[in-house]
Amino acid sequence: MNNKLKALFSFLMITALAFGFINIYFPVENYSFERLHIFLFNLCTGGSILLYYTQGQARVSKTVRLFFLFSLIYAFSAFFLLYPLTILVSVGLYILVEKVRIENFSLFPIQFFQKKVSVSDKFHQASLLCLSTGIVMASLVILNNEYFKWVTMEKLTLNTFFLGFSFPLSLITLSLVFSMLKKIEGAGRKVVMEACFWTITLGVIIFFVFILFERFIPQIFVTTALFIAVVTVFYLYSTFADKMQQKLFLTSGIGFLIFTAISGILYIFYQMGDDYDPERIKWLLHMHVFASLYGWNLCGLSVICRFDDFPIKLHSPTVIFIHWLTAIVLAPLGVFYGGFALLAIIGYAFITITLFFSSNHGERFPGAESK
């Protein structure tokens, strides 16, 4: 990936985080900056990187350029409540994502059920399928809530469905993780890896349904299953993946994922309490969201963008420490205290710029390939 593209994506990521704080300190009636916060990171940046990575071309294709342009129109039209334009652009986004998916996999995802297909490829196709499905589902929610009122549910909100755009990024990062575990698929561990794939992909969908219907006990069972699956992934990856610089960042990313699983379970228990007050545990929800978006997902996207450049010149433990400090401490505190919001943006800018622009030929690890 060339420097211009890295500069564009890093700028959008940093801007996305900044929008996450604007609505709190400079509220604008009828407009939610949280949408730009979500879209600029997940859809515009994450979706474009996903398609670029899938095509595997040195130059950015017309398909990726169109997707990026349409995603920006989608983001700002949804922000300004121009829903007819949002729905129109959704059609183009869906076609572009499915075009890339079908060209690289197949029309029907039969690979999910084929034993010979690697778990990494299954996660990869699931990521693309989740992105195109998410675009369709969000459009249906817009049509329902703004025009036709087919269904009335408290949790059936646009912002809830817009958050779903983070799931494709999670899946593509898991694809990257499992790509480093292909060597053990023939060692009798493929069954465990397949179980992780189905538990995570189906578990999140089922969990989302339970959220819509506000069924708390089933949510606990599903989140527990997801937690076990993620811990299993952590064990497999930390034990069997070759030691290299990418592994440090992806292991840290899986740590963020485990944190989100634990915080999600805690949040459900709080919701079940008789004295539940959303304002009192707002801090927990923000820790959960920031750890997911700017912790786990950033690890995956940055490794994807720099994968061919590793090892890169930086002190990995220091960067990882600042990353955790920013995502788990500074950003959640920034929701309540303006000074911490500024520190979070500075810390996140440092992490993003460092990961995207550090020169290669840095740290060396036993077993890592020399470039």
For each residue, the residues with C-beta under 8 A, 3 or more apart:
1: 5 6 52 305 306
2: 5 6
3: 6 7 357
4: 7 8
5: 1 2 8 9 60
6: 1 2 3 9 10 305 356 357
7: 3 4 10 11 356
8: 4 5 11 12
9: 5 6 12 13 45 48 49 301 305 356
10: 6 7 13 14 352 353 356 357
11: 7 8 14 15
12: 8 9 15 16 40 41 44 45
13: 9 10 16 17 40 41 45 298 301 348 352
14: 10 11 17 18 345 348 349 352
15: 11 12 18 19 40
16: 12 13 19 20 36 37 38 39 40 41 45
17: 13 14 20 21 37 41 294 331 344 345 348
18: 14 15 21 22 345
19: 15 16 22 23 33 34 36 37 40
20: 16 17 23 33 34 37 331
21: 17 18 24 25 334 335 341 344 345
22: 18 19 25 26 33
23: 19 20 26 27 28 32 33 34
24: 21 27 335 341
25: 21 22 338 341
26: 22 23
27: 23 24
28: 23 31 33
29:
30: 81
31: 28 79 80 81
32: 23 35 79 159
33: 19 20 22 23 28 36 37 79
34: 19 20 23 37 38 159
35: 32 38 39 75 78 79 158 159 162
36: 16 19 33 39 40 75 76 79
37: 16 17 19 20 33 34 40 41
38: 16 34 35 41 42 43 159 162 163 165 166 293
39: 16 35 36 42 43 44 71 74 75 78 79 162 165
40: 12 13 15 16 19 36 37 43 44 45 75
41: 12 13 16 17 37 38 44 45 46 166 293 294 297
42: 38 39 45 46 47 165 166 168 169 293 297
43: 38 39 40 46 47 71 74 75 165
44: 12 39 40 41 47 48 68 71 72 75
45: 9 12 13 16 40 41 42 48 49 301
46: 41 42 43 49 50 165 166 168 169 297 301
47: 42 43 44 50 51 67 71 93 97 131 165 168
48: 9 44 45 51 52 64 67 68 71
49: 9 45 46 52 53 301 304 305
50: 46 47 53 54 127 128 131 168 169 172
51: 47 48 54 55 63 64 67 96 97 100
52: 1 48 49 55 57 60 61 64
53: 49 50 56 172 304
54: 50 51 100 101 104 124 128
55: 51 52 61 63 64 100 104
56: 53
57: 52 60 61
58:
59:
60: 5 52 57 64 65
61: 52 55 57 64 65
62: 65 66
63: 51 55 66 67 96 99 100
64: 48 51 52 55 60 61 67 68
65: 60 61 62 68 69
66: 62 63 69 70 92 96
67: 47 48 51 63 64 70 71 93 96 97
68: 44 48 64 65 71 72
69: 65 66 72 73
70: 66 67 73 74 89 92 93 96
71: 39 43 44 47 48 67 68 74 75 93
72: 44 68 69 75 76
73: 69 70 76 77 85 89
74: 39 43 70 71 77 78 86 89 90 93
75: 35 36 39 40 43 44 71 72 78 79
76: 36 72 73 79 80
77: 73 74 80 82 83 85 86 89
78: 35 39 74 75 81 82 83 86 158 162
79: 31 32 33 35 36 39 75 76
80: 31 76 77
81: 30 31 78
82: 77 78 85 86
83: 77 78 86 87 142 146
84: 87 88
85: 73 77 82 88 89
86: 74 77 78 82 83 89 90 139 142
87: 83 84 90 91 139 142 143
88: 84 85 91 92
89: 70 73 74 77 85 86 92 93
90: 74 86 87 93 94 135 136 138 139
91: 87 88 94 95
92: 66 70 88 89 95 96
93: 47 67 70 71 74 89 90 96 97 135
94: 90 91 97 98 132 135 136
95: 91 92 98 99
96: 51 63 66 67 70 92 93 99 100
97: 47 51 67 93 94 100 101 128 131 132 135
98: 94 95 101 102 128 132
99: 63 95 96 102 103
100: 51 54 55 63 96 97 103 104 128
101: 54 97 98 104 105 125 128 129 132
102: 98 99 105 106 107
103: 99 100
104: 54 55 100 101 125 128
105: 101 102 109 111 121 124 125 128
106: 102 109 110 111
107: 102
108:
109: 105 106 112 125 126 129
110: 106 113 114
111: 105 106 114 117 121 122 125
112: 109 117 122 125 126
113: 110
114: 110 111 117
115: 190
116:
117: 111 112 114 121 122
118: 121 122 178 179 182 185
119: 122 123 178 181 185 190 193 194 196 197
120: 123 124 175 176 178 179 181 182
121: 105 111 117 118 124 125 175
122: 111 112 117 118 119 125 126 197
123: 119 120 126 127 171 172 174 175 178 197 201
124: 54 105 120 121 127 128 171 172 175
125: 101 104 105 109 111 112 121 122 128 129
126: 109 112 122 123 129 130 171 197 201
127: 50 123 124 130 131 168 169 171 172 175
128: 50 54 97 98 100 101 104 105 124 125 131 132 168
129: 101 109 125 126 132 133
130: 126 127 133 134 167 168 171 201
131: 47 50 97 127 128 134 135 165 168
132: 94 97 98 101 128 129 135 136
133: 129 130 136 137
134: 130 131 137 138 161 164 165 167 168
135: 90 93 94 97 131 132 138 139
136: 90 94 132 133 139 140
137: 133 134 140 141 161 164
138: 90 134 135 141 142 158 161 162 164 165
139: 86 87 90 135 136 142 143
140: 136 137 143 144
141: 137 138 144 145 156 157 158 161
142: 83 86 87 138 139 145 146 147 158
143: 87 139 140 146 147 148
144: 140 141 147 148 149 150 151 156
145: 141 142 149 156 157 158
146: 83 142 143
147: 142 143 144
148: 143 144
149: 144 145 152
150: 144
151: 144 156
152: 149 156
153: 156 212 213
154: 214
155: 160 211 212 213 214
156: 141 144 145 151 152 153 160 212
157: 141 145 160 161
158: 35 78 138 141 142 145 161 162
159: 32 34 35 38 162 163
160: 155 156 157 163 164 211
161: 134 137 138 141 157 158 164
162: 35 38 39 78 138 158 159 165
163: 38 159 160 166 289
164: 134 137 138 160 161 167 208
165: 38 39 42 43 46 47 131 134 138 162 168 169
166: 38 41 42 46 163 169 170 292 293 297
167: 130 134 164 170 171 204
168: 42 46 47 50 127 128 130 131 134 165 171 172
169: 42 46 50 127 165 166 172 173 297 300 301
170: 166 167 173 174 257 292 296 297 300
171: 123 124 126 127 130 167 168 174 175 200 201
172: 50 53 123 124 127 168 169 175 176 300 304
173: 169 170 176 177 250 253 296 297 299 300 301 303 304
174: 123 170 171 177 178 200 233
175: 120 121 123 124 127 171 172 178 179
176: 120 172 173 179 180 250 300 303 304 307
177: 173 174 180 181 233 237 241 250 254
178: 118 119 120 123 174 175 181 182 193
179: 118 120 175 176 182
180: 176 177 237 241 242 246 247 250
181: 119 120 177 178 184 185 193 236 237 240 241
182: 118 120 178 179 185
183: 186 187 240
184: 181 187 189 236 240
185: 118 119 181 182 189 190 193
186: 183 190
187: 183 184
188: 191
189: 184 185 192 193 236 240
190: 115 119 185 186 193 194
191: 188 194 195
192: 189 195 196 232 236
193: 119 178 181 185 189 190 196 197 236
194: 119 190 191 197 198
195: 191 192 198 199 229 232
196: 119 192 193 199 200 229 232 233 236
197: 119 122 123 126 193 194 200 201
198: 194 195 201 202
199: 195 196 202 203 225 226 228 229
200: 171 174 196 197 203 204 226 229 230
201: 123 126 130 171 197 198 204 205
202: 198 199 205 206
203: 199 200 206 207 222 225 226 229
204: 167 200 201 207 208 226
205: 201 202 208 209
206: 202 203 209 210 222
207: 203 204 210 211 219 222 223 226
208: 164 204 205 211 212
209: 205 206 212 213
210: 206 207 213 214 215 218 219 222
211: 155 160 207 208 214 219
212: 153 155 156 208 209
213: 153 155 209 210
214: 154 155 210 211
215: 210 218 219
216: 219 220 268 271 272
217: 220 221
218: 210 215 221 222
219: 207 210 211 215 216 222 223 268
220: 216 217 223 224 265 268 269
221: 217 218 224 225
222: 203 206 207 210 218 219 225 226
223: 207 219 220 226 227 261 264 265 268
224: 220 221 227 228 265
225: 199 203 221 222 228 229
226: 199 200 203 204 207 222 223 229 230 261
227: 223 224 230 231 258 261 262 265
228: 199 224 225 231 232
229: 195 196 199 200 203 225 226 232 233
230: 200 226 227 233 234 254 257 258 261
231: 227 228 234 235 258
232: 192 195 196 228 229 235 236
233: 174 177 196 229 230 236 237 254
234: 230 231 237 238 251 254 255 258
235: 231 232 238 239
236: 181 184 189 192 193 196 232 233 239 240 241
237: 177 180 181 233 234 240 241 247 250 251 254
238: 234 235 241 251
239: 235 236
240: 181 183 184 189 236 237
241: 177 180 181 236 237 238 247 250
242: 180 247 367 368
243: 247 365 366 367 368
244: 247 310 311 365 367 368 369
245: 248 249 310 311 312 316 362 363 365 368
246: 180 249 250 303 307 310
247: 180 237 241 242 243 244 250 251 365
248: 245 251 252 316 317 320
249: 245 246 252 253 299 302 303 316 320 355
250: 173 176 177 180 237 241 246 247 253 254 299 300 303
251: 234 237 238 247 248 254 255
252: 248 249 255 256 299 320 323 324
253: 173 249 250 256 257 295 296 298 299 300 303
254: 177 230 233 234 237 250 251 257 258 296
255: 234 251 252 258 259
256: 252 253 259 260 291 292 295 296 299 324 327
257: 170 230 253 254 260 261 292 296
258: 227 230 231 234 254 255 261 262
259: 255 256 262 263 291 295 328
260: 256 257 263 264 288 291 292 295 296
261: 223 226 227 230 257 258 264 265
262: 227 258 259 265 266
263: 259 260 266 267 284 287 288 291
264: 223 260 261 267 268 288
265: 220 223 224 227 261 262 268 269
266: 262 263 269 270 284
267: 263 264 270 271 281 284 285 288
268: 216 219 220 223 264 265 271 272
269: 220 265 266 272 273
270: 266 267 273 276 281 284
271: 216 267 268 276
272: 216 268 269 276
273: 269 270 276
274:
275:
276: 270 271 272 273 281
277: 280 281
278: 281 282 285
279: 282
280: 277
281: 267 270 276 277 278 284 285
282: 278 279 285 286 335
283: 286 287 332 335 336
284: 263 266 267 270 281 287 288
285: 267 278 281 282 288 289
286: 282 283 289 290 331 332 335
287: 263 283 284 290 291 328 332
288: 260 263 264 267 284 285 291 292
289: 163 285 286 292 293
290: 286 287 293 294 295 327 328 331 332
291: 256 259 260 263 287 288 294 295 296 327 328
292: 166 170 256 257 260 288 289 295 296 297
293: 38 41 42 166 289 290 296 297 298
294: 17 41 290 291 297 298 326 327 331 348
295: 253 256 259 260 290 291 292 298 299 323 324 327 328
296: 170 173 253 254 256 257 260 291 292 293 299 300
297: 41 42 46 166 169 170 173 292 293 294 300 301
298: 13 253 293 294 295 301 302 323 327 351 352 355
299: 173 249 250 252 253 256 295 296 302 303 323
300: 169 170 172 173 176 250 253 296 297 303 304
301: 9 13 45 46 49 169 173 297 298 304 305
302: 249 298 299 305 306 352 355 356
303: 173 176 246 249 250 253 299 300 306 307 310
304: 49 53 172 173 176 300 301 307
305: 1 6 9 49 301 302 356
306: 1 302 303 309 310 312 355 356
307: 176 246 303 304 310
308:
309: 306 312 360 371
310: 244 245 246 303 306 307 360 368 371
311: 244 245 360 361 362 363 364 365 368 371
312: 245 306 309 355 358 359 360 361 362 363
313: 358 359 360 361 362 363
314: 318 319 354 355 358 362 363
315: 318 319 363
316: 245 248 249 319 320 363
317: 248 320 321
318: 314 315 321 322
319: 314 315 316 322 323 351 354 355
320: 248 249 252 316 317 323 324
321: 317 318 324 325
322: 318 319 325 326 347 350 351
323: 252 295 298 299 319 320 326 327 351
324: 252 256 295 320 321 327 328 329
325: 321 322 328 329 330 347
326: 294 322 323 329 330 331 344 347 348 351
327: 256 290 291 294 295 298 323 324 330 331 348
328: 259 287 290 291 295 324 325 331 332
329: 324 325 326 332 333
330: 325 326 327 333 334 340 343 344 347
331: 17 20 286 290 294 326 327 328 334 335 340 341 344 348
332: 283 286 287 290 328 329 335
333: 329 330 336 337 340 344
334: 21 330 331 337 338 340 341 342 343 344 345
335: 21 24 282 283 286 331 332 341
336: 283 333 340
337: 333 334 340 341
338: 25 334 341 342
339: 342 343
340: 330 331 333 334 336 337 343 344
341: 21 24 25 331 334 335 337 338 344 345
342: 334 338 339 345 346
343: 330 334 339 340 346 347
344: 17 21 326 330 331 333 334 340 341 347 348
345: 14 17 18 21 334 341 342 348 349
346: 342 343 349 350
347: 322 325 326 330 343 344 350 351
348: 13 14 17 294 326 327 331 344 345 351 352
349: 14 345 346 352 353
350: 322 346 347 353 354
351: 298 319 322 323 326 347 348 354 355
352: 10 13 14 298 302 348 349 355 356
353: 10 349 350 356 357
354: 314 319 350 351 357 358
355: 249 298 302 306 312 314 319 351 352 358
356: 6 7 9 10 302 305 306 352 353
357: 3 6 10 353 354
358: 312 313 314 354 355 362
359: 312 313 362
360: 309 310 311 312 313 371
361: 311 312 313 371
362: 245 311 312 313 314 358 359
363: 245 311 312 313 314 315 316
364: 311 368
365: 243 244 245 247 311 368
366: 243
367: 242 243 244
368: 242 243 244 245 310 311 364 365
369: 244
370:
371: 309 310 311 360 361
